[in-house]
Amino acid sequence: MTCRSSFIRSALMVINLFVWLGGTAILGVGAWIVSDLSDTEQEAPGQAYILGIGIAAVVLGVFVSLIGISGCCGACKENACCLKLFVALVSLLVLSELVIAVFSILMSSQIEEKVDEQMMQTVMAYNLHAEATKGLDRAQYGLQCCGSSGPSDYSENINITENMVPATCCKQPMDECTFIQDSETVYQTGCTERLVEYADEYLACIIAVSFVLLVCQILSLIFGCCLIRSVQDEEKV
């Protein structure tokens, strides 16, 4: 084994160790999201959106971790076929991540509109359907918000006393309060905005780790191709 091959192999193993660690971190964040939301008996409006992020993170984390392990194994054995398979998988992963990133940017506003629409439908069903009532109460209490875009949304709900909002919109424990009261009494922020902020907190962790992983994956591609070339050259000698 030449010094160049030894250096490339060592570098590839170190990089893939970081890829494996990054994949494990994404898997952990995804599992945390899924576990956090699965513990609740009643689904809150928009919860499926955040749960989808968690499941996607789990799948991505498992795939990235397996690629990291396969990269280390391929580098140790210096097998050209294994290394080619590794390079192909990393290329597919990098391409998939770029497509998902572009799709997420383009669809972010549409997803927010969909969540807002679902949230507003739940506001209209408050005190009419038990599941909608329990789910929205849970969202309003947990996120400290009121309605879809604000407490005035309840003015359109005929199932609630005029000018009143649910008790979970009130900052202090009480049976109900009016939406025309000031911010000292009623939460003024809508649940759609709070839900998006809540999802962004999870996404920020995933994006930060994914960016570092993307750099490591690109380096893996470069060193992987170099090692394949080095192994093939040594086989010809």
The 8 nearest C-alpha neighbors of each residue, nearest first, counted from 0:
[[1, 4, 5, 2, 233, 3, 230, 229],
 [0, 2, 4, 3, 5, 233, 6, 229],
 [3, 1, 5, 4, 6, 0, 7, 8],
 [2, 4, 6, 1, 5, 7, 229, 0],
 [5, 3, 7, 1, 6, 2, 8, 229],
 [4, 6, 2, 8, 3, 7, 9, 1],
 [5, 7, 3, 9, 4, 8, 10, 2],
 [8, 6, 10, 4, 9, 5, 11, 222],
 [7, 9, 11, 5, 74, 10, 6, 4],
 [10, 8, 12, 6, 11, 7, 5, 13],
 [9, 11, 7, 13, 12, 8, 6, 14],
 [10, 12, 8, 14, 9, 13, 222, 7],
 [11, 13, 71, 9, 15, 10, 14, 16],
 [14, 12, 16, 10, 15, 11, 9, 17],
 [15, 13, 11, 17, 16, 12, 215, 10],
 [16, 14, 18, 67, 12, 17, 13, 70],
 [15, 17, 13, 19, 14, 18, 12, 20],
 [16, 18, 20, 14, 15, 19, 21, 13],
 [19, 17, 15, 21, 67, 16, 20, 212],
 [20, 18, 64, 67, 22, 16, 17, 21],
 [19, 21, 17, 23, 22, 18, 24, 16],
 [22, 20, 24, 18, 23, 19, 17, 212],
 [21, 23, 60, 64, 63, 19, 25, 24],
 [22, 24, 26, 20, 21, 25, 60, 27],
 [23, 25, 21, 27, 26, 22, 20, 28],
 [26, 24, 60, 28, 22, 27, 23, 56],
 [25, 27, 60, 57, 23, 29, 24, 28],
 [26, 28, 24, 30, 25, 29, 23, 31],
 [29, 27, 31, 25, 30, 26, 24, 32],
 [30, 28, 53, 56, 57, 26, 32, 31],
 [29, 31, 27, 33, 32, 28, 34, 26],
 [30, 32, 28, 34, 29, 33, 35, 27],
 [33, 31, 35, 53, 29, 30, 34, 36],
 [34, 32, 30, 36, 53, 35, 31, 37],
 [35, 33, 37, 31, 36, 32, 30, 38],
 [36, 34, 32, 33, 37, 38, 31, 39],
 [35, 37, 33, 38, 34, 39, 32, 50],
 [38, 36, 34, 39, 35, 33, 40, 32],
 [37, 39, 36, 35, 34, 40, 33, 41],
 [40, 38, 37, 41, 36, 42, 35, 43],
 [39, 41, 38, 42, 37, 36, 134, 43],
 [42, 40, 39, 134, 43, 133, 130, 137],
 [43, 41, 134, 46, 44, 40, 39, 47],
 [42, 44, 134, 46, 138, 135, 45, 137],
 [45, 43, 46, 118, 134, 135, 42, 117],
 [46, 44, 47, 48, 114, 43, 118, 49],
 [45, 47, 48, 43, 49, 44, 50, 42],
 [46, 48, 50, 45, 49, 51, 44, 42],
 [49, 47, 51, 46, 45, 50, 52, 114],
 [50, 48, 52, 51, 46, 47, 198, 53],
 [49, 51, 47, 53, 52, 48, 33, 46],
 [52, 50, 54, 48, 49, 53, 47, 55],
 [51, 53, 49, 55, 50, 54, 56, 48],
 [54, 52, 29, 50, 56, 32, 51, 33],
 [53, 55, 57, 51, 56, 52, 29, 50],
 [56, 54, 52, 58, 57, 53, 51, 59],
 [55, 57, 29, 53, 59, 54, 58, 60],
 [56, 58, 26, 29, 60, 54, 55, 59],
 [59, 57, 55, 61, 60, 56, 62, 54],
 [58, 60, 56, 62, 57, 61, 63, 55],
 [59, 61, 26, 22, 25, 57, 63, 58],
 [62, 60, 64, 58, 59, 63, 65, 57],
 [61, 63, 59, 65, 64, 60, 58, 66],
 [64, 62, 22, 66, 60, 65, 61, 59],
 [65, 63, 19, 22, 67, 61, 66, 62],
 [66, 64, 68, 62, 67, 63, 69, 61],
 [67, 65, 69, 63, 64, 68, 70, 62],
 [68, 66, 19, 15, 64, 70, 18, 65],
 [67, 69, 65, 71, 70, 66, 72, 64],
 [70, 68, 66, 72, 71, 67, 73, 65],
 [71, 69, 73, 67, 68, 72, 15, 66],
 [70, 72, 12, 74, 68, 69, 73, 15],
 [73, 71, 69, 75, 74, 70, 76, 68],
 [74, 72, 70, 82, 76, 81, 71, 75],
 [73, 75, 77, 71, 8, 72, 76, 70],
 [76, 74, 72, 73, 77, 71, 8, 12],
 [77, 75, 78, 73, 74, 72, 81, 71],
 [78, 76, 74, 75, 73, 79, 230, 82],
 [77, 79, 76, 81, 80, 73, 82, 74],
 [78, 80, 82, 227, 81, 83, 77, 230],
 [81, 79, 83, 82, 78, 84, 85, 227],
 [82, 80, 84, 78, 73, 83, 79, 85],
 [81, 83, 85, 79, 73, 84, 80, 78],
 [84, 82, 86, 80, 85, 81, 79, 87],
 [83, 85, 87, 81, 82, 86, 88, 80],
 [84, 86, 82, 88, 83, 87, 70, 81],
 [87, 85, 83, 89, 84, 88, 220, 90],
 [86, 88, 84, 90, 85, 89, 83, 91],
 [89, 87, 91, 85, 90, 86, 92, 84],
 [88, 90, 92, 86, 91, 87, 93, 85],
 [91, 89, 87, 93, 88, 92, 86, 94],
 [90, 92, 88, 94, 89, 93, 95, 87],
 [91, 93, 89, 95, 90, 94, 96, 88],
 [94, 92, 96, 90, 95, 91, 89, 97],
 [93, 95, 91, 97, 92, 96, 90, 98],
 [96, 94, 92, 98, 93, 97, 91, 99],
 [95, 97, 99, 93, 98, 94, 100, 92],
 [96, 98, 100, 94, 95, 99, 101, 93],
 [97, 99, 95, 101, 100, 96, 102, 94],
 [100, 98, 102, 96, 97, 101, 103, 95],
 [99, 101, 97, 103, 98, 102, 96, 104],
 [102, 100, 104, 98, 103, 99, 97, 105],
 [101, 103, 99, 105, 100, 104, 106, 98],
 [104, 102, 100, 106, 101, 105, 107, 99],
 [105, 103, 101, 107, 102, 106, 100, 108],
 [104, 106, 102, 103, 107, 101, 108, 109],
 [105, 107, 103, 109, 104, 108, 102, 110],
 [108, 106, 110, 104, 109, 103, 105, 111],
 [109, 107, 111, 110, 106, 112, 105, 104],
 [110, 108, 112, 106, 111, 107, 113, 105],
 [109, 111, 113, 107, 112, 108, 106, 114],
 [110, 112, 114, 108, 109, 113, 115, 107],
 [113, 111, 115, 109, 110, 114, 116, 108],
 [112, 114, 110, 116, 111, 115, 109, 117],
 [113, 115, 111, 117, 116, 112, 45, 118],
 [116, 114, 112, 118, 113, 117, 191, 119],
 [117, 115, 113, 119, 118, 114, 112, 120],
 [118, 116, 114, 120, 115, 119, 113, 121],
 [117, 119, 115, 121, 116, 120, 147, 44],
 [120, 118, 122, 116, 121, 147, 117, 115],
 [121, 119, 123, 117, 122, 118, 116, 124],
 [120, 122, 124, 118, 119, 123, 131, 125],
 [123, 121, 119, 125, 124, 120, 146, 118],
 [122, 124, 120, 156, 121, 125, 119, 155],
 [125, 123, 121, 127, 122, 128, 131, 126],
 [124, 126, 132, 122, 127, 123, 131, 121],
 [127, 125, 132, 128, 158, 124, 129, 159],
 [126, 128, 124, 125, 129, 158, 132, 131],
 [127, 129, 131, 130, 124, 126, 132, 125],
 [128, 130, 132, 131, 133, 127, 126, 125],
 [131, 129, 133, 132, 128, 134, 41, 42],
 [132, 130, 134, 128, 129, 121, 133, 125],
 [131, 133, 125, 129, 135, 130, 134, 126],
 [134, 132, 136, 130, 135, 131, 129, 137],
 [133, 135, 43, 131, 137, 42, 136, 132],
 [136, 134, 138, 137, 132, 133, 43, 131],
 [137, 135, 133, 139, 138, 134, 167, 140],
 [136, 138, 134, 140, 135, 139, 141, 133],
 [139, 137, 135, 141, 136, 43, 140, 142],
 [140, 138, 144, 136, 143, 142, 137, 141],
 [139, 141, 143, 137, 167, 138, 142, 136],
 [140, 142, 138, 139, 143, 137, 144, 136],
 [141, 143, 139, 144, 138, 140, 193, 190],
 [144, 142, 140, 139, 141, 186, 145, 168],
 [143, 145, 139, 190, 188, 186, 189, 142],
 [146, 144, 150, 168, 189, 149, 139, 186],
 [145, 147, 149, 150, 189, 152, 148, 190],
 [146, 148, 189, 190, 119, 191, 118, 149],
 [147, 149, 189, 146, 191, 190, 188, 152],
 [148, 150, 189, 146, 188, 145, 151, 187],
 [151, 149, 145, 146, 178, 152, 153, 187],
 [150, 152, 153, 154, 149, 178, 146, 179],
 [153, 151, 150, 154, 146, 149, 155, 147],
 [152, 154, 156, 155, 151, 150, 164, 146],
 [153, 155, 152, 151, 156, 162, 161, 157],
 [156, 154, 153, 152, 157, 123, 151, 122],
 [155, 157, 153, 123, 158, 154, 159, 122],
 [158, 156, 159, 155, 160, 154, 161, 123],
 [157, 159, 156, 126, 127, 160, 125, 124],
 [160, 158, 157, 156, 161, 163, 126, 164],
 [159, 161, 163, 162, 158, 157, 164, 156],
 [162, 160, 163, 159, 154, 157, 177, 153],
 [163, 161, 177, 178, 154, 160, 164, 179],
 [164, 162, 177, 161, 160, 176, 178, 175],
 [163, 165, 177, 176, 178, 175, 153, 168],
 [166, 164, 167, 175, 168, 163, 176, 169],
 [165, 167, 175, 174, 168, 169, 173, 164],
 [166, 168, 140, 165, 169, 136, 139, 170],
 [169, 167, 145, 166, 165, 186, 185, 139],
 [170, 168, 185, 166, 167, 171, 184, 176],
 [169, 171, 184, 185, 186, 168, 172, 183],
 [170, 172, 169, 173, 184, 185, 166, 168],
 [173, 171, 170, 169, 174, 166, 167, 175],
 [174, 172, 175, 166, 171, 169, 176, 170],
 [173, 175, 166, 172, 176, 165, 169, 167],
 [176, 174, 166, 165, 173, 164, 163, 169],
 [175, 177, 163, 164, 169, 166, 178, 165],
 [176, 178, 163, 162, 179, 164, 180, 175],
 [179, 177, 150, 180, 163, 164, 162, 151],
 [178, 180, 177, 181, 162, 151, 150, 163],
 [179, 181, 178, 177, 184, 185, 182, 176],
 [182, 180, 183, 184, 185, 179, 178, 187],
 [181, 183, 185, 184, 187, 186, 180, 170],
 [182, 184, 181, 185, 170, 186, 180, 171],
 [183, 185, 182, 170, 169, 181, 180, 171],
 [186, 184, 169, 182, 170, 168, 187, 183],
 [187, 185, 144, 168, 145, 188, 182, 143],
 [186, 188, 149, 182, 185, 150, 145, 189],
 [189, 187, 144, 149, 186, 145, 190, 148],
 [190, 188, 148, 149, 147, 145, 144, 146],
 [189, 191, 193, 144, 147, 192, 194, 145],
 [192, 190, 194, 147, 193, 189, 115, 195],
 [193, 191, 195, 190, 194, 189, 196, 188],
 [194, 192, 190, 196, 191, 195, 197, 142],
 [193, 195, 197, 191, 196, 192, 190, 198],
 [194, 196, 198, 192, 197, 193, 199, 191],
 [197, 195, 199, 193, 194, 198, 192, 200],
 [196, 198, 194, 200, 195, 199, 193, 201],
 [199, 197, 195, 201, 200, 196, 49, 194],
 [200, 198, 202, 196, 201, 197, 203, 195],
 [201, 199, 203, 197, 198, 202, 196, 204],
 [202, 200, 198, 199, 203, 204, 205, 197],
 [201, 203, 199, 205, 204, 200, 206, 198],
 [202, 204, 206, 200, 201, 205, 199, 207],
 [205, 203, 207, 202, 201, 206, 208, 200],
 [204, 206, 202, 208, 203, 207, 209, 25],
 [207, 205, 209, 203, 208, 204, 202, 210],
 [208, 206, 204, 210, 209, 205, 203, 211],
 [207, 209, 211, 205, 210, 206, 212, 21],
 [210, 208, 212, 206, 211, 207, 205, 213],
 [211, 209, 213, 212, 207, 208, 206, 214],
 [212, 210, 214, 208, 213, 209, 215, 207],
 [211, 213, 209, 215, 210, 214, 18, 216],
 [212, 214, 216, 210, 215, 211, 209, 217],
 [213, 215, 217, 211, 212, 216, 218, 210],
 [216, 214, 212, 218, 213, 217, 14, 219],
 [217, 215, 219, 213, 218, 214, 212, 220],
 [216, 218, 220, 214, 219, 215, 213, 221],
 [217, 219, 215, 221, 216, 220, 222, 214],
 [220, 218, 216, 222, 217, 221, 223, 215],
 [219, 221, 223, 217, 218, 222, 86, 224],
 [220, 222, 218, 224, 223, 219, 225, 217],
 [223, 221, 225, 219, 224, 220, 11, 226],
 [224, 222, 220, 226, 225, 221, 219, 227],
 [225, 223, 227, 221, 226, 222, 220, 228],
 [224, 226, 222, 228, 223, 227, 229, 221],
 [225, 227, 229, 223, 228, 224, 222, 230],
 [228, 226, 224, 230, 229, 225, 79, 231],
 [227, 229, 225, 231, 226, 230, 232, 224],
 [228, 230, 226, 232, 227, 231, 225, 4],
 [231, 229, 233, 227, 232, 228, 226, 234],
 [230, 232, 234, 228, 233, 229, 227, 235],
 [231, 233, 229, 235, 234, 230, 228, 236],
 [232, 234, 230, 236, 235, 231, 229, 0],
 [235, 233, 231, 232, 236, 230, 229, 79],
 [234, 236, 232, 233, 231, 230, 229, 228],
 [235, 233, 234, 232, 231, 230, 229, 0]]
